[in-house]
Amino acid sequence: MQQLILFISKYRNNLLFVALLLLALVRHSLKNPVSEHHFNKILSSASAEFQNFTSNWKHYWSLDEVNEELTRENSALKASLFQNSHPSFAQSTGYSFIPAKAIEYSYKKLNNYILIDAGRLKGVQEGMGVISSKGWIGTVTETTKSFAFVTPFIHSKGAIGARIKNKGLGELVWQGDPNKGMLTDLQREFKPVKGDSIYSFTRAVVAPPILTGIVSTVSQNQEDLSWNAQVDLTVDFSNIDWLYVCSFNRSFELDSLTAKLE
């Protein structure tokens, strides 16, 4: 069916010419002025409908290309977005964002996964963070030339550092619900409250801090009086599409400095 549509789209002008020629021959064979008038109306209507049909189908099949182009343009704007709106504890250094489409993923397993259509040829490397417009997704763990495997937050090994602005650092862990996480080990002097925003907090080379969830309930550990917070995740892991792989622009410089300190 798709091949037929592409054939019509490609040769629509030739097909239109043949159709008009046939109609012209029929009209010429008619001597009745009334019949000729009716055929003129039919001819004009058919021409308009045919052009509209082929134009609509051509537009339909080009939507994927348009969507990909818009996504790439959006990735170019992503860096400036973080520069202007990141929380005060975010790194001041810049990032590049590599757009990638999630072509396969799971969210109901103990160890979920995401497969994206961007690999080493596009600059994706193991250890890079992956985000979406909604928040933290996970970390690249394996790559090929054209694809990459992402370990998402909803994985037995998907825990990350996270913090509430001005309220200390904790660990955000997943406990089985694809819509929720648990922020643990917040110091007792930094009591979270319902509605607090949770930001990811990873190494600079992984990703910048990004909104990850909202505190829904709070509890206190009776042994050390640290705080735990139930978090509603901002990402819907059952419905993911376009993602962004974070590339730290100064990783070589940072790695060189770190090596000297070791």
C-alpha positions as CSV (number, residue, x, y, z in Angstrom):
1,M,0.0,0.0,0.0
2,Q,2.8,2.4,0.9
3,Q,4.6,1.7,-2.4
4,L,1.4,2.4,-4.3
5,I,1.0,5.7,-2.5
6,L,4.6,6.7,-3.2
7,F,4.2,5.7,-6.8
8,I,1.1,8.0,-7.1
9,S,2.9,10.8,-5.3
10,K,6.0,10.5,-7.6
11,Y,4.1,10.3,-10.9
12,R,1.1,12.4,-10.0
13,N,1.7,15.0,-12.8
14,N,1.9,12.2,-15.5
15,L,-1.2,10.6,-14.1
16,L,-3.0,13.9,-14.1
17,F,-2.0,14.5,-17.7
18,V,-3.4,11.2,-18.8
19,A,-6.7,11.7,-16.9
20,L,-7.1,15.2,-18.4
21,L,-6.3,13.8,-21.9
22,L,-9.0,11.2,-21.6
23,L,-11.5,13.6,-20.3
24,A,-10.7,16.0,-23.2
25,L,-11.3,13.3,-25.7
26,V,-14.6,12.4,-24.2
27,R,-15.6,16.1,-24.1
28,H,-14.6,16.5,-27.7
29,S,-16.8,13.6,-28.7
30,L,-19.8,15.3,-27.2
31,K,-21.7,17.8,-29.3
32,N,-24.3,18.8,-26.8
33,P,-23.4,22.1,-25.1
34,V,-25.2,21.1,-21.9
35,S,-23.2,17.9,-21.6
36,E,-20.0,19.8,-22.4
37,H,-20.8,22.2,-19.5
38,H,-21.2,19.3,-17.1
39,F,-18.0,17.7,-18.2
40,N,-16.1,21.0,-17.6
41,K,-17.4,21.0,-14.0
42,I,-16.4,17.4,-13.5
43,L,-13.0,18.1,-15.0
44,S,-12.3,21.0,-12.7
45,S,-13.5,19.2,-9.6
46,A,-11.5,16.0,-10.5
47,S,-8.3,18.0,-11.0
48,A,-8.7,19.8,-7.7
49,E,-9.5,16.5,-5.8
50,F,-6.5,14.7,-7.3
51,Q,-4.1,17.4,-6.5
52,N,-5.4,17.6,-3.0
53,F,-5.2,13.8,-2.5
54,T,-1.6,13.5,-3.7
55,S,-0.5,16.6,-1.8
56,N,-2.0,15.3,1.5
57,W,-0.4,11.9,1.2
58,K,3.0,13.5,0.3
59,H,2.6,15.7,3.4
60,Y,1.7,12.7,5.6
61,W,4.8,10.7,4.6
62,S,7.0,13.6,5.2
63,L,5.8,14.2,8.8
64,D,8.5,11.9,10.3
65,E,11.2,13.9,8.6
66,V,9.8,17.2,9.8
67,N,9.5,15.8,13.3
68,E,13.1,14.7,13.4
69,E,14.3,18.0,12.1
70,L,12.3,19.9,14.8
71,T,13.8,17.6,17.4
72,R,17.3,18.4,16.3
73,E,16.6,22.1,16.4
74,N,15.2,21.7,19.8
75,S,18.3,19.9,21.0
76,A,20.3,23.0,20.0
77,L,18.1,25.1,22.2
78,K,18.4,22.7,25.2
79,A,21.9,24.0,26.2
80,S,20.7,27.6,26.5
81,L,17.7,26.4,28.4
82,F,19.9,24.8,31.1
83,Q,22.1,27.9,31.2
84,N,19.0,30.1,32.0
85,S,16.9,27.9,34.2
86,H,19.0,25.3,36.0
87,P,18.9,25.4,39.8
88,S,21.6,27.3,41.7
89,F,23.6,24.2,42.5
90,A,23.9,23.1,38.8
91,Q,27.3,23.1,37.1
92,S,28.1,26.3,35.2
93,T,29.8,24.4,32.4
94,G,27.9,23.6,29.2
95,Y,26.5,20.5,27.6
96,S,25.5,19.3,24.2
97,F,22.4,17.3,23.7
98,I,22.2,14.4,21.3
99,P,18.6,13.7,20.3
100,A,17.6,10.0,20.2
101,K,14.4,8.1,19.7
102,A,13.5,5.3,22.1
103,I,12.8,2.4,19.7
104,E,12.2,-0.2,22.3
105,Y,11.8,-0.2,26.1
106,S,10.2,-1.9,29.1
107,Y,8.8,-0.6,32.4
108,K,7.1,-3.6,34.1
109,K,10.3,-5.6,34.9
110,L,12.7,-5.6,37.7
111,N,15.5,-4.6,35.4
112,N,14.0,-2.5,32.7
113,Y,15.8,-1.2,29.6
114,I,15.7,1.4,26.9
115,L,17.1,1.0,23.4
116,I,17.8,4.3,21.5
117,D,18.6,4.9,17.8
118,A,21.8,6.9,18.4
119,G,25.3,5.3,18.9
120,R,29.0,6.0,18.6
121,L,28.6,7.6,15.2
122,K,26.5,10.4,16.7
123,G,28.9,10.8,19.7
124,V,27.1,8.7,22.3
125,Q,29.4,7.0,24.8
126,E,29.0,4.7,27.8
127,G,28.4,6.6,31.0
128,M,26.6,9.5,29.5
129,G,23.3,10.6,31.1
130,V,20.0,10.5,29.3
131,I,17.1,12.9,30.0
132,S,13.8,13.9,28.5
133,S,11.9,17.1,28.5
134,K,10.2,15.8,31.6
135,G,13.3,14.8,33.6
136,W,15.9,12.2,34.4
137,I,15.8,8.9,32.4
138,G,19.0,6.9,33.0
139,T,22.6,6.2,31.9
140,V,24.1,4.8,28.7
141,T,25.6,1.4,29.5
142,E,26.3,-0.1,26.1
143,T,26.8,1.3,22.6
144,T,27.2,0.2,19.0
145,K,27.8,2.4,15.9
146,S,24.1,3.2,15.5
147,F,22.4,2.2,18.8
148,A,22.8,2.5,22.5
149,F,21.4,0.6,25.5
150,V,20.2,2.8,28.4
151,T,19.8,1.6,32.0
152,P,16.8,3.7,33.2
153,F,16.1,4.8,36.8
154,I,13.4,2.1,37.0
155,H,16.1,-0.6,37.2
156,S,17.5,-2.5,40.2
157,K,20.8,-0.6,39.6
158,G,19.2,2.7,38.5
159,A,19.6,4.7,41.8
160,I,21.1,8.2,41.5
161,G,22.1,11.0,43.8
162,A,19.4,13.6,44.2
163,R,18.7,16.6,46.3
164,I,16.1,19.2,47.2
165,K,17.3,22.7,46.6
166,N,18.9,24.1,49.8
167,K,18.0,20.9,51.7
168,G,20.9,18.6,51.3
169,L,21.8,15.5,49.3
170,G,20.3,12.0,49.4
171,E,19.9,8.9,47.2
172,L,16.9,8.4,44.9
173,V,16.1,4.7,44.6
174,W,13.4,2.8,42.8
175,Q,11.2,0.4,44.7
176,G,9.2,-1.2,41.9
177,D,6.5,1.3,41.0
178,P,7.3,2.9,37.6
179,N,5.7,6.2,38.7
180,K,7.5,6.6,42.1
181,G,10.9,6.7,43.7
182,M,12.2,7.1,47.3
183,L,14.6,9.8,48.4
184,T,16.6,8.4,51.3
185,D,19.2,9.5,53.8
186,L,18.4,13.2,54.0
187,Q,20.1,14.7,57.1
188,R,17.7,15.4,59.9
189,E,18.3,19.1,59.7
190,F,16.9,19.1,56.2
191,K,13.3,18.0,56.6
192,P,11.6,17.7,53.2
193,V,8.0,18.8,52.8
194,K,5.2,17.8,50.4
195,G,5.6,19.6,47.1
196,D,9.4,19.9,47.2
197,S,11.1,19.5,43.8
198,I,13.7,16.8,43.5
199,Y,16.6,17.3,41.2
200,S,19.1,14.7,39.9
201,F,22.6,15.1,41.2
202,T,25.2,13.1,39.3
203,R,28.8,13.7,38.3
204,A,29.3,16.6,35.9
205,V,30.4,14.4,33.1
206,V,27.1,12.4,33.3
207,A,24.4,15.1,33.1
208,P,23.4,18.5,34.5
209,P,20.9,18.5,37.4
210,I,17.3,18.2,36.2
211,L,13.9,18.0,37.8
212,T,13.2,14.4,38.6
213,G,10.2,14.3,40.9
214,I,8.0,15.9,43.5
215,V,7.8,15.0,47.2
216,S,4.4,13.4,48.0
217,T,4.9,12.0,51.6
218,V,7.7,12.3,54.2
219,S,8.8,9.9,57.0
220,Q,11.7,9.9,59.5
221,N,14.1,7.0,60.2
222,Q,13.9,6.4,64.0
223,E,17.4,5.0,64.2
224,D,19.4,8.0,62.9
225,L,16.6,10.5,62.5
226,S,17.4,11.0,58.8
227,W,14.5,11.7,56.4
228,N,12.9,9.7,53.6
229,A,10.6,11.1,51.0
230,Q,8.2,9.4,48.7
231,V,8.6,11.0,45.3
232,D,6.2,11.1,42.3
233,L,8.4,10.9,39.2
234,T,8.1,13.6,36.6
235,V,8.8,11.1,33.7
236,D,6.1,8.6,32.5
237,F,8.3,5.6,31.8
238,S,5.3,3.8,30.2
239,N,5.3,6.4,27.4
240,I,8.7,7.6,26.3
241,D,9.6,8.7,22.8
242,W,12.3,11.3,22.1
243,L,15.2,11.5,24.6
244,Y,18.5,13.5,24.9
245,V,21.9,12.1,25.6
246,C,24.0,14.6,27.6
247,S,27.5,15.2,26.3
248,F,29.7,17.3,28.7
249,N,31.7,19.8,26.6
250,R,34.6,19.9,29.0
251,S,35.0,16.3,29.9
252,F,38.7,16.1,28.7
253,E,39.6,19.1,30.8
254,L,37.9,17.8,33.9
255,D,39.4,14.3,33.5
256,S,42.9,15.8,33.2
257,L,42.4,17.8,36.4
258,T,41.0,14.8,38.2
259,A,43.9,12.6,37.1
260,K,46.3,15.1,38.7
261,L,44.4,14.9,42.0
262,E,44.6,11.2,42.3
